[in-house]
Each structure stands twice: as C-alpha cells, then as structure tokens.
Amino acid sequence: MESIKKIYTIGNGPSSSHTIGPKTAAAEFAKKAPDAKRYVVTLYGSLAATGIGHLTDKAITDVLGKDRTEIVWQPEIFLPFHPNGMKYEAYDEANNLITDWIIFSIGGGKIADQNTAFTEQHIYPHKNIAEVLTYIEQGGLTYWEYVQEFEDAYIWDYLQEIWQTMKQSVEDGLQSEGVLPGGLHLRRKAMSYYTKSKSYKPSLVGRTSVQAYALAVAEQNAAGGTIVTAPTCGSSGVLPAVLYHLSKEHGFSDKQIIWALATAATFGNVIKSNASISGAEVGCQGEIGSACSMAAAAANQLFGGTPQQIEYAAEMGLEHHLGLTCDPIFGLVQVPCIERNAFAALRALDANLYAMMSDGTHLVSFDKVVKTMKLTGKDIPSLYKETSEGGLAKFGLNK
C-alpha cells in the first residue's frame, strides 16, 4: 500500500475526483507542453456527465488558461480503466498537435493510467487489515505505531497540518451563511444547526453538534472552500466532524487526534487499495461508506478500543453503507451529499459504541466487506455512479 499521505489531501472542493484530480492533471500536462498555443481537453463518462456541477471545467481552465482552452464533453463515452477519463491535447500556432495524454481521475484527487497504476510506491508490505492485524499483534503494536514504522519522519508534521486544516474547515463553515453556488439555491445550515444544538438537553448536545460540524465542512466543500479529502471531497465532513467533537467535547489532545488520523487512514488505504473510494466507480458507498469506516476506527481508538474492536468499528461503518448509490441532483455535491456527511458522522460514533460493548469478535471481517463493496460497485448500474442520471438526481430534475 502507498503512504497514508495519499488519503489526506488539502484542496478545494467540491469534488476530489472531479475538481482536484483534473486540476492536478492539467498542471502535469502544462509541464509537458508549456509553449502550446491552445489546449483541447476532452472529458469522458462521469467527468463529463457531472463536470459542470463539480466545476471541472473551471479547475482545468484555471491552470491552462480560459482563453486558450477548449473543453469537450463526452458523457456517453466511457474509456477503459476508469469512468473518469480525460484526454489532454496541446497544439502549436500552426494548429499541429504537439502532444496528447490520456489520464484518469481515480478518486481522492489522485490521477493514474494503465501504466502509473502499477508503478505506485508501496511503503507498506501488507495488503489488507488481516495481515496488518497479524503484524501488530505479533509486535504488540497499535495501528498508529504500525504507521510510524513505515512512514517517513515527517508523517506527524503532515498529519498535524491535516488536523489544523480540518479544524479550520469546521470553524469556517460554522461562521458562514448564504446560498451555495449552483442551481439548487440551497442555503447553508451549519451555523443555525450549531446554534440550535446548544438548546438541547445535555444528552443530545453532542449528537446535534456533530451534525453541525459535518454540515459545516460539507458546505465549505460545496462552496469550493479549502477542505481535506478524507478520503474524498464529497465525504470530507465525516471524519473532521467526529474528531472535532471528540477534541472539543471529550478533551482528547491534538497528539491523540493525530494518532487517530493515522489509524483512520490505514483503513482508508486498505479500501482504496483493494476496492475504490471513487463514487464514479463504486457509488457513494466508496465515499461516504469509507469515510464512516475511517471515522469509526478513529473514534474507537480514542476511546481505548483494542485492535480487534477498532477493526470491528471500521467494518460496521463500511458494511452498513453497502449499495449506497451516487446520485447528486444537478451533479452538485449538495443533495443528498451534504446530509449524508452528517448522518455518516453519527453512524461512525454508533459503530464505535457498538464495537466497544463487544469483545471485538464478529463474523464478517473488514476485508470481506471491502471485497463485497467492490463487487457491489461493479453490479450497480452506471447511471447510479455519479452520472446525475438516476435515483434522486432523476427525481430532482423532474420535479
């Protein structure tokens, strides 16, 4: 598996695969043909189907230049390897093709193709959680100590920056009001939800505030604000909401939170390596499901769970999102995406509680659920995987 740094990327919303990935690709292509007179970028499949709502064209033209870049939309064409395909072409003054490049945005802001997919720098020798569990049990390690063994010396500085950015995204979102960009005219709710949460009885303050924190980050993402992929932009509110709540209401230190981030990323890394975190590839189960799983693992570690209990919490977080479709109305990362962040954050805390009450023994392993999620994603029809053509998206367009 790759470094967990690839799970957490600081960037601008609203979509890691539709915004951050294409922007990264545009920057790479600009290096290949810096003197081009004009560029043509063809977007295929899911990128073309929901690209306007995800600001994909803007992400690309911000890098290559609006005046010299033509965007071609091909939503009906799905290239082999991944639904989020892009073809970059550069032309000289005589309109001769200088170079072209086909690349894919595969989720979490990462780009790859048939060649790069097999040349990743794997720093972890283990392929799944079962292997990780065996290793840490033999050495008496925790998951975060496992991360420490294989990452470079700067991993904790990196995660400290990730945590600070997550906290800032929560706080910025709680201080923002107004209508989110796009055609839905959806108003931000985080500030009012947070205000209302304070009026509830003590037993409900925690849960209602978690909802507000998740809404805050998800709304920041929808507005194109700065967030952390955890593991994607569309699911970026789940883990920060849980960790911000546990830091503020339960008094866990920054060091403990950073260790929990390492553990969460370990589970996210296994999902990404063995299945997918891309909504265009496996549906929302790969985004919200993965985020809930990561948050459940982080919470369970903070509350003193054993490695087996942590694995159980992560398993439940993913298992109970199996089959979740990706059907954003108008292709915007707003409905149902923002609400899903809030409910997944609560479900992560519930999974943590359930696992803590057990001894960690359970029938279905985390790795089995990851395999199931991948198979389920393949079986889900393409119109339910970030095309904005099925499910709630179809209903929303016909209202």
Secondary structure as the mmCIF struct_conf table of DSSP 4:
data_model
#
loop_
_struct_conf.conf_type_id
_struct_conf.id
_struct_conf.beg_label_comp_id
_struct_conf.beg_label_asym_id
_struct_conf.beg_label_seq_id
_struct_conf.end_label_comp_id
_struct_conf.end_label_asym_id
_struct_conf.end_label_seq_id
HELX_RH_3T_P HELX_RH_3T_P1 ILE A 4 LYS A 6
TURN_TY1_P TURN_TY1_P1 ILE A 7 ILE A 7
STRN STRN1 ILE A 10 ASN A 12
BEND BEND1 GLY A 13 PRO A 14
HELX_RH_PI_P HELX_RH_PI_P1 SER A 16 ILE A 20
HELX_RH_AL_P HELX_RH_AL_P1 GLY A 21 LYS A 32
TURN_TY1_P TURN_TY1_P2 PRO A 34 ASP A 35
BEND BEND2 LYS A 37 LYS A 37
STRN STRN2 ARG A 38 TYR A 44
HELX_RH_AL_P HELX_RH_AL_P2 GLY A 45 THR A 50
TURN_TY1_P TURN_TY1_P3 GLY A 51 LEU A 55
HELX_RH_AL_P HELX_RH_AL_P3 THR A 56 LEU A 64
BEND BEND3 LYS A 66 LYS A 66
TURN_TY1_P TURN_TY1_P4 ASP A 67 ARG A 68
STRN STRN3 THR A 69 GLN A 74
TURN_TY1_P TURN_TY1_P5 PRO A 75 GLU A 76
TURN_TY1_P TURN_TY1_P6 PRO A 80 PHE A 81
BEND BEND4 PRO A 83 ASN A 84
STRN STRN4 GLY A 85 TYR A 91
TURN_TY1_P TURN_TY1_P7 GLU A 93 ALA A 94
STRN STRN5 LEU A 97 GLY A 107
TURN_TY1_P TURN_TY1_P8 GLY A 108 GLY A 109
STRN STRN6 LYS A 110 ALA A 112
TURN_TY1_P TURN_TY1_P9 GLN A 114 ASN A 115
HELX_RH_3T_P HELX_RH_3T_P2 THR A 116 PHE A 118
BEND BEND5 PRO A 125 PRO A 125
BEND BEND6 ASN A 128 ASN A 128
HELX_RH_AL_P HELX_RH_AL_P4 ILE A 129 GLY A 139
TURN_TY1_P TURN_TY1_P10 GLY A 140 GLY A 140
HELX_RH_AL_P HELX_RH_AL_P5 TYR A 143 PHE A 150
BEND BEND7 GLU A 151 GLU A 151
TURN_TY1_P TURN_TY1_P11 ALA A 153 TYR A 154
HELX_RH_AL_P HELX_RH_AL_P6 ILE A 155 LEU A 174
TURN_TY1_P TURN_TY1_P12 GLN A 175 GLN A 175
BEND BEND8 GLY A 178 GLY A 178
STRN STRN7 VAL A 179 VAL A 179
HELX_LH_PP_P HELX_LH_PP_P1 LEU A 180 LEU A 180
BEND BEND9 PRO A 181 GLY A 182
TURN_TY1_P TURN_TY1_P13 GLY A 183 LEU A 184
HELX_LH_PP_P HELX_LH_PP_P2 LEU A 186 LEU A 186
STRN STRN8 ARG A 187 ARG A 187
HELX_LH_PP_P HELX_LH_PP_P3 ARG A 188 ARG A 188
HELX_RH_AL_P HELX_RH_AL_P7 ALA A 190 SER A 197
TURN_TY1_P TURN_TY1_P14 LYS A 198 SER A 199
BEND BEND10 TYR A 200 TYR A 200
HELX_RH_AL_P HELX_RH_AL_P8 PRO A 202 ALA A 222
TURN_TY1_P TURN_TY1_P15 ALA A 223 GLY A 224
STRN STRN9 THR A 226 VAL A 228
BEND BEND11 ALA A 230 PRO A 231
BEND BEND12 CYS A 233 CYS A 233
TURN_TY1_P TURN_TY1_P16 GLY A 234 GLY A 237
HELX_RH_AL_P HELX_RH_AL_P9 VAL A 238 HIS A 250
HELX_RH_AL_P HELX_RH_AL_P10 ASP A 254 ASN A 274
BEND BEND13 ALA A 275 ALA A 275
HELX_RH_AL_P HELX_RH_AL_P11 GLY A 279 VAL A 282
HELX_RH_3T_P HELX_RH_3T_P3 CYS A 284 GLY A 286
TURN_TY1_P TURN_TY1_P17 GLU A 287 GLU A 287
HELX_RH_AL_P HELX_RH_AL_P12 ILE A 288 LEU A 302
TURN_TY1_P TURN_TY1_P18 PHE A 303 GLY A 304
HELX_RH_AL_P HELX_RH_AL_P13 PRO A 307 GLU A 319
TURN_TY1_P TURN_TY1_P19 HIS A 320 GLY A 323
STRN STRN10 CYS A 326 CYS A 326
HELX_RH_3T_P HELX_RH_3T_P4 ILE A 329 GLY A 331
BEND BEND14 VAL A 333 VAL A 333
TURN_TY1_P TURN_TY1_P20 VAL A 335 PRO A 336
HELX_RH_AL_P HELX_RH_AL_P14 CYS A 337 MET A 357
BEND BEND15 SER A 358 SER A 358
BEND BEND16 GLY A 360 GLY A 360
BEND BEND17 LEU A 363 VAL A 364
HELX_RH_AL_P HELX_RH_AL_P15 PHE A 366 ASP A 379
BEND BEND18 ILE A 380 ILE A 380
HELX_RH_3T_P HELX_RH_3T_P5 SER A 382 TYR A 384
STRN STRN11 LYS A 385 LYS A 385
BEND BEND19 GLU A 386 GLY A 390
TURN_TY1_P TURN_TY1_P21 GLY A 391 GLY A 391
HELX_RH_AL_P HELX_RH_AL_P16 LEU A 392 LEU A 397
TURN_TY1_P TURN_TY1_P22 ASN A 398 ASN A 398
#
